Amino acid sequence: MTKWRPNNKITFSKWQDCERCGLPWPLKALRRQRGLLVCPECWDNPSHEDHMKERVNELRHVEKSSETEPGE
């Protein structure tokens, strides 16, 4: 369940429970691994497949951001 909680910078961000340990974390800190949103402490050694999926997602994000930037 997503919750709103203040963080240490007096701003608000979405928080969600880690699906392994159940502790609340900022949503931006959670990463998807094998279909679960896990916190940095529960994130175990990712497989090659996990690394490749993360890299592909990074490249897609870069492509999308370059498409939205105004051209020179």
HELIX and SHEET records of a PDB file:
HELIX    1   1 LEU A   27  ALA A   29  5                                   3    
HELIX    2   2 HIS A   48  THR A   68  1                                  21    
SHEET    1   A 3 LYS A   3  PRO A   6  0                                        
SHEET    2   A 3 PHE A  12  ASP A  17 -1                                        
SHEET    3   A 3 PRO A  24  PRO A  26 -1                                        
SHEET    1   B 2 ARG A  31  GLN A  33  0                                        
SHEET    2   B 2 LEU A  36  VAL A  38 -1                                        
END                                                                             
